[in-house]
Amino acid sequence: MRIILSLCLIALAISQVYSHSVLTVPTPWNTNPSKTSPCGGGTAATTAVYTYCKGKPTTIEWKVIAADGRGPITVSLDTNGGTNFNTPVTVTGPTPNAETTFTFSMTVPDVTCANNKCTMQVKSDSNWFSCATINIAETCNTTKSDQLVTVLAEDLKFCGEYANNHRVMIPIGQTAAQIDNDVKAAFTANIANPLVFGDNGTACRTSYAKYVCQENFPLDPGSTSAEKKPINLNTYSDCVNMNTDCKTTNLHLGLYPCSRNAASSMVPSIILVAVSLIAAVFMF
């Protein structure tokens, strides 16, 4: 009976790993996949990360992180900027069924956001939740990419070694301290979970911390860059070494793809890395 129970727990944990998914555009409060209702955890942005035009077509993006996704998504709004989602939004697109990013089309509803802030909730029918703070206006000129702001990173507790005293680029409405806390939480959960890493020794901890911190705190390119694309310092070798040091399981290699780091040692990244938070604890 004990063996059967153990096998059932392992099967349940693996089933939870499959279908990790998260909103990527617009930038959510928490960039980590989460089943925490109603918004997947994280901290609400203090200002809208994206402004949509009333009645106009647009798109959002939903990413399945590990293996196949589980069914369709639904989108709702709280026009008061809270978490009382009583305004459904119709979206069209494919049913997420693979480890990739899915784009959904929608027509922006004719509603007004109180204090220029609405909360958009996106959730899957397998109960993965994400929320983003947006605005809906009569006219708008926000670019396709979410707005980023440059801040001086100071007094960061977890990523300070890699980010303190540097000018970094983060999503508007967030703070460096909030992001630092989210990175630490994801690091702590993943480093302790054998479904993510096969080796959580000193070498893994060092290379993994460096990797996730540099992913989440890309550098401001300076005034000479016309496009203002943030600079991601992670190289292809950094990524490969991290996966090697940590013996990243096949199930979670999709979390840390090295191919996008291959072209250059300074690859731009406009979104925070999505890292998996897994709460399963095995007691035998």
C-alpha positions, 0 to 999 in steps of 0.5 A, spaced: 500 500 500 505 504 501 508 503 494 502 504 491 501 511 495 508 513 493 507 511 486 500 515 486 503 521 489 509 521 483 504 521 478 500 526 481 506 531 481 508 529 474 501 531 471 502 537 475 508 539 471 505 538 465 501 544 462 505 549 466 502 555 462 503 563 463 501 569 460 506 573 456 503 578 453 501 583 456 506 582 462 503 579 468 503 580 475 507 574 476 511 571 470 512 564 473 506 559 472 502 558 478 495 555 480 494 560 485 487 563 484 485 568 481 491 571 479 497 567 479 500 570 485 505 576 484 504 583 485 499 588 482 502 593 477 502 600 479 500 602 472 498 599 466 503 595 462 499 596 456 494 600 453 489 597 448 484 601 444 476 600 445 473 596 439 480 595 436 482 588 434 489 586 438 492 579 440 495 576 447 500 571 448 499 565 452 505 560 453 505 553 455 512 552 459 513 544 460 510 539 455 503 539 453 497 544 455 491 543 458 485 546 454 482 552 452 483 559 456 478 564 458 479 572 459 475 576 463 476 584 466 475 587 472 474 594 470 476 597 477 483 594 477 481 589 482 480 582 482 472 581 481 472 579 474 465 580 471 466 582 464 468 576 460 472 578 453 471 573 447 478 570 444 479 566 438 485 562 437 488 554 437 487 550 443 494 550 447 496 543 446 504 543 445 510 546 449 510 553 445 507 560 445 500 561 443 497 567 440 489 569 441 485 574 437 480 579 441 476 585 440 477 590 445 471 591 449 468 598 449 469 599 457 472 604 461 478 603 466 477 606 473 483 610 474 486 608 467 487 601 470 483 594 469 485 587 471 485 582 465 485 575 468 487 569 463 486 562 466 486 555 463 481 550 464 486 546 468 487 552 473 493 556 471 492 563 472 495 570 470 493 577 471 496 583 468 494 591 469 492 594 463 488 600 460 483 601 455 482 608 451 479 611 446 485 612 442 492 609 444 499 609 441 502 603 445 507 599 441 506 592 440 512 590 446 510 592 453 513 598 455 519 597 459 523 602 464 530 603 466 531 603 473 538 603 477 538 597 481 540 598 488 539 594 495 537 587 491 537 582 496 538 576 492 540 578 485 544 584 488 551 580 486 549 581 478 544 587 478 546 592 484 549 599 481 547 597 474 541 600 470 537 595 468 530 595 464 524 592 467 516 592 465 513 598 467 509 598 473 513 593 477 519 594 481 526 591 482 525 589 489 518 585 487 522 582 481 528 580 486 523 577 491 519 573 485 526 570 482 528 568 489 521 564 490 522 561 484 529 559 485 528 556 492 522 552 489 526 549 483 532 548 486 529 543 491 525 540 486 528 533 483 523 534 478 526 540 475 534 539 477 537 532 478 543 536 482 542 541 486 549 542 489 553 548 490 555 548 482 548 548 480 546 553 485 551 558 483 550 558 475 542 557 476 542 564 480 547 567 475 542 565 470 536 567 472 538 574 475 541 576 468 535 573 465 530 578 469 535 584 470 537 585 463 541 591 462 539 598 459 543 599 452 545 606 454 543 612 450 547 610 443 541 605 442 536 607 438 531 601 439 533 601 447 533 593 447 535 591 453 541 587 454 541 580 456 548 578 458 547 570 458 551 567 453 549 560 450 555 557 454 552 560 461 545 556 459 549 550 457 553 550 463 547 551 468 543 546 465 549 541 465 551 543 473 544 542 475 542 536 471 536 539 468 531 534 467 528 532 460 521 534 463 524 542 464 529 543 459 523 547 455 524 552 461 531 554 459 532 554 452 539 555 450 538 556 442 536 563 443 542 565 447 546 562 441 547 568 436 550 573 441 553 573 448 548 579 449 542 577 446 536 582 448 530 579 452 524 584 453 520 579 457 522 576 464 524 568 464 518 564 466 520 559 471 516 554 474 514 554 481 512 547 484 509 546 491 509 538 491 513 535 497 514 528 497 514 525 504 516 517 504 
